[in-house]
Structures are given as C-alpha cells and as structure tokens.
Amino acid sequence: MSNAAATEPAAPLLQLSGIDTYYGEIHILQSVDLHVKHGELVCLLGGNASGKSTTLKTILGIVSPHLGAVVYDGNDVTRTSTSERIRRGMAIVPENRRLFGPMTVLENLEMGAYLRPRGDFEEDLDRVYSIFPLLAERRGQLAGTLSGGEQQMVAMGRALMARPKLLLMDEPSMGLAPILVERSFEIIQEVHQAGVAMLVVEQNANVSLSIADRGYVLSTGRIVLEGKASELVQHDELRKAYLGR
C-alpha cells in the first residue's frame, strides 16, 4: 500500500458527485459520491445488485447519469464518450478478463496499445514484461489456453499497454480458485506500487481492503460506508452493510 505524496495534486483524479442513474424507471445509483486520488488504490465493495457494475459503466461513459457529475483529471466528462475517456487515460480490466482466446498473449497485449503511438510499443511491452515476466515466456501461447491466474496477468498487461492514469478493475477475483485470488491481488498491489491509480470493484471485502488505501461500501445503489481501508476492515457495521442486512 502506498502513501499519498505530499506534492500530489489537491484535486482527485476521479470524482463522482451526486450521481443518480436509472435503467428505465428503476433508480439504480442514488446520490453516489466517491473519488480516487492520484496514485491511490480504492476498492468499491458490494454484493450482487448493489450497483457496482453501473458505477463502473457510469465512470466509463457507457451509462449516462440522470443527475450528478463525473470529473476526471480536472475535466467534466459526464457527457463525454467512452472512447474519449479511454483516450484521456482510463483503462479497464473487465469481469472474467474477456481476452481474445484464439489470439496469442502478444497479440492480446497489442490490442491494449491500439491508441498508443507505435514508436512507444516496445517500451510499453518491456514495462509489462518487467511486471509480468511470465507473459514474456508465454507471448506466443494462445490466451485461451492459459490458466485463470495467467489470463488475469494478460488482462492487466493489456490494460497497462495503454499507459492508463486510472485503471478500473471489475471483480478481479471472479472465477479464480482461492489460491489464485491471493496471487491476483498481489499482482494488483504490484501494479499499484508502480504508480497507477486504481479503482477495484469487488465482493471479496477482506482481500480488497488488505491492499487498498481507502474503500467504499455500496448497498442498493447507495454508499453506506466509506473510509480508510484499515478502519473499514475493523468496522462493526461492515458485514451488515456489505451484505445488505
């Protein structure tokens, strides 16, 4: 876990303010406020149907809020397209990794760099290989033949090829064996320590809070708890709020 530097910008990298989101007549997110500082690792916890995926979609611009604002890197991007947000430095590691299985590891990594200048490609690739040496060894292997933990590395490497300012992760532990969940979060921590700001959306509270700087708990579309991860993990109301009962 990293400490915020004294010289970090005062304004957060990402700020959601008063977000209200609907699907038709259904009120999904209700007055959601959250932020991620530069270089910070924040986890967003919640059970099924809590609104976690809608929060991610709102951040990425896939869903437009009815009320509220999304400010990213000092700019109001509430009505900005997803592609423009990606160009400005957002990247996502989606739920279940969603790799191109018939393509090689290297080809999957290349897909992450499609918006980057080609002249930077080798430098970006070397950086990813330095974080995930196994990917250099497996670069010619089809991604679909890798284990779940190895696919997680490829998915994270693909996102890092875009040189993101903000890396969003959707349920990184989903579909992984318990022993691989621990390794996956070790990898997340390694990437964070390399200086990338991260928002990790998860159901696994204990593991997420063990590596995060701060956390939020979302229940039925509302933020019901927030604070430093070290405090939240000991909070008497965490289980009640997290499980929604």
QUITADA-V694578 format. One record per backbone hydrogen bond with DSSP energy under -1.0 kcal/mol. CO is the residue of the C=O (numbers start at 1). NH is the residue of the N-H. E is the energy in kcal/mol with one decimal. If there is no record, write none. Layout:
# QUITADA-V694578
co=CO nh=NH e=E
co=CO nh=NH e=E
This chain:
# QUITADA-V694578
co=5 nh=8 e=-1.6
co=13 nh=73 e=-3.4
co=14 nh=36 e=-2.2
co=15 nh=71 e=-2.8
co=16 nh=34 e=-1.6
co=17 nh=69 e=-2.0
co=19 nh=32 e=-2.2
co=20 nh=66 e=-2.8
co=20 nh=67 e=-1.5
co=21 nh=28 e=-2.3
co=21 nh=29 e=-1.2
co=23 nh=26 e=-2.1
co=26 nh=23 e=-2.4
co=29 nh=21 e=-1.6
co=32 nh=19 e=-2.3
co=34 nh=16 e=-3.3
co=36 nh=13 e=-1.5
co=36 nh=14 e=-2.1
co=37 nh=40 e=-1.9
co=40 nh=198 e=-2.8
co=41 nh=213 e=-3.1
co=41 nh=214 e=-1.4
co=42 nh=200 e=-2.9
co=43 nh=216 e=-2.3
co=44 nh=202 e=-2.3
co=45 nh=218 e=-3.3
co=47 nh=50 e=-1.4
co=50 nh=221 e=-2.6
co=51 nh=55 e=-2.0
co=52 nh=56 e=-2.1
co=53 nh=57 e=-2.5
co=54 nh=58 e=-2.1
co=55 nh=59 e=-2.3
co=56 nh=60 e=-2.3
co=57 nh=62 e=-2.0
co=57 nh=63 e=-1.5
co=67 nh=20 e=-2.2
co=69 nh=17 e=-2.5
co=70 nh=77 e=-2.7
co=71 nh=15 e=-2.6
co=72 nh=75 e=-1.8
co=75 nh=72 e=-3.0
co=77 nh=80 e=-2.0
co=81 nh=85 e=-1.8
co=82 nh=86 e=-2.3
co=83 nh=87 e=-2.1
co=84 nh=88 e=-1.6
co=85 nh=90 e=-1.9
co=86 nh=89 e=-1.4
co=89 nh=165 e=-2.2
co=89 nh=166 e=-2.1
co=91 nh=168 e=-3.2
co=93 nh=170 e=-2.4
co=94 nh=97 e=-1.8
co=96 nh=98 e=-3.0
co=99 nh=101 e=-1.2
co=100 nh=103 e=-1.8
co=101 nh=144 e=-2.2
co=103 nh=143 e=-2.9
co=104 nh=108 e=-2.2
co=105 nh=109 e=-2.2
co=106 nh=110 e=-2.3
co=107 nh=111 e=-1.4
co=110 nh=113 e=-1.1
co=111 nh=114 e=-1.1
co=113 nh=116 e=-1.6
co=117 nh=120 e=-2.0
co=118 nh=121 e=-1.6
co=120 nh=124 e=-2.5
co=121 nh=125 e=-2.8
co=122 nh=126 e=-2.6
co=123 nh=127 e=-1.8
co=124 nh=128 e=-2.1
co=125 nh=129 e=-2.7
co=126 nh=130 e=-1.9
co=127 nh=131 e=-1.4
co=128 nh=132 e=-2.8
co=132 nh=135 e=-1.6
co=133 nh=137 e=-1.4
co=134 nh=138 e=-2.0
co=138 nh=141 e=-2.2
co=139 nh=106 e=-2.4
co=141 nh=105 e=-1.8
co=142 nh=145 e=-1.7
co=143 nh=146 e=-1.5
co=147 nh=151 e=-2.6
co=148 nh=152 e=-1.8
co=149 nh=153 e=-1.5
co=150 nh=154 e=-1.9
co=151 nh=155 e=-2.6
co=152 nh=156 e=-2.3
co=153 nh=157 e=-3.0
co=154 nh=158 e=-3.0
co=155 nh=159 e=-1.8
co=156 nh=160 e=-2.4
co=157 nh=161 e=-1.5
co=159 nh=162 e=-1.4
co=160 nh=163 e=-2.2
co=165 nh=197 e=-1.1
co=166 nh=91 e=-1.8
co=167 nh=199 e=-2.1
co=168 nh=93 e=-2.9
co=169 nh=201 e=-3.3
co=171 nh=174 e=-1.5
co=173 nh=176 e=-1.9
co=177 nh=180 e=-1.3
co=177 nh=181 e=-1.7
co=178 nh=182 e=-1.3
co=179 nh=183 e=-1.0
co=180 nh=184 e=-2.7
co=181 nh=185 e=-2.1
co=182 nh=186 e=-1.6
co=183 nh=187 e=-2.1
co=184 nh=188 e=-2.0
co=185 nh=189 e=-2.1
co=186 nh=190 e=-2.0
co=187 nh=191 e=-2.4
co=188 nh=192 e=-2.4
co=189 nh=193 e=-2.4
co=191 nh=196 e=-1.2
co=192 nh=195 e=-2.2
co=197 nh=167 e=-2.8
co=198 nh=42 e=-2.7
co=199 nh=169 e=-2.6
co=200 nh=44 e=-2.8
co=201 nh=171 e=-2.7
co=202 nh=46 e=-1.1
co=203 nh=205 e=-1.4
co=204 nh=208 e=-1.9
co=205 nh=209 e=-2.7
co=206 nh=210 e=-1.1
co=208 nh=211 e=-1.2
co=208 nh=212 e=-1.2
co=213 nh=229 e=-1.9
co=214 nh=43 e=-2.0
co=215 nh=227 e=-1.9
co=216 nh=45 e=-3.2
co=217 nh=224 e=-2.7
co=217 nh=225 e=-1.1
co=219 nh=222 e=-1.8
co=221 nh=30 e=-3.1
co=222 nh=219 e=-2.8
co=225 nh=217 e=-2.6
co=227 nh=215 e=-2.7
co=228 nh=232 e=-2.6
co=229 nh=233 e=-2.3
co=232 nh=235 e=-1.8
co=235 nh=238 e=-1.3
co=237 nh=241 e=-3.0
co=238 nh=242 e=-3.4
co=239 nh=243 e=-2.3
co=240 nh=245 e=-2.0
